[in-house]
Amino acid sequence: MNPNKYFLSGLAYSVGDVKPIDALAGVDSMSIELLNTLKSRGLRNFCEDTRTIPEMCLASALQTLKATDLTPAQIHAVVFTSSNSDGLVTDDDETALFSALYAAGFVKTRIIGLTLQACSACGESFQIACDLVNDPLKKVLVIVFGKKRAHRVGPQANTVFSDGAASCIVSSGNGDFEICASESMINTYLGSMGRAGNINQTHGGLLDLRELSRKVCERSGVQPKAMRAFFGTNASLGHLNFMAQAAGMPLTKVYQDDLAEYGHLHSCDNLISLRNYWTRYGLSPNDHLMLTAWSSHVVSASVLRYVG
């Protein structure tokens, strides 16, 4: 096992225009009854972005580079992560992405595309980035994004999808947060059930999340009650509470501010919430935080330590 320690730094994000979910009335078969149901689940706004996916992602990535005082030439690799299996679906989409990267100064570098992660891609992105960093001089830029393709309302009519991108640097030298442990898992049995959701899929996903949460707590040596805060998938208040309970986390530690403010920003939720929590409430050195994600068949869990 690699004895190196791994760190996150330069957390940044870029989202579309924030709009009230009332603007969706009559759109995508959104009834007043469904709007009221979504509001009862803690959803108030959503983010709509007219920019292209490359524009969204580069806007966040350039913030990350500025925050870490890095140039594109100093980046060893880019892990580019779509929350949607159809994130880039045509050759023209790919060409536009490469054009944007080239214009930003990424001329010759490793570009690694990650898909099939639904809205739980953050944990797997961390793991891949750590695998790419084998000396303190190498820096990996992680970019995650999500953008509406067809409908704002999720397939189970229980959340509102927003548009945005988030990014950070992973290195083995130093950073703002140490990655103490990170795990992810795809359950192909649950994935074979589709995206409509049923009780077996929900139950199976929560069991998987409980398993992964225990593993990262054991690896990090930090138990849930000792964590400063808990971050999950911002699909609804119920979603966050179920996730916290599966992880053995006290509900008082669940961060939920961004749910109402931005809606569900796909796999960006963890990084955006961590950035906002840190900005709004501050952190003390050695505070530990748990980041989790739960999709219909994909889960991830990470424990971070604030370095200070």
Buried (B, 14 or more C-beta within 10 A) or exposed (E): EEEBBBBBBBBBBBBBEBBEBEEBEEEEEBEEEBBEBBBEBBBBBBBBBEBBBBBBBBBBBBBBBEBBEBEBEBBBBBBBBBBBEEBBEEEEBEEBBEEBBEEBEBEEBEEBEBBEBBBBBBBBBBBBBBEBBEEEEBBBBBBBBBBBEEBBBBEBBBBBBBBBBBBBBBBBBEBBBBBBBBBBBBBEEBBEBEEEBEEEBBEBBBBBBBBBBBBBBEEBEBEBEEBBBBBBBBBBBEBBBBBBBBBBBEEEBBBBEBBBBBBBBBBBBBBBBBBBBBEEEEBEEEBBBBBBBBBBBBBBBBBBBBBE
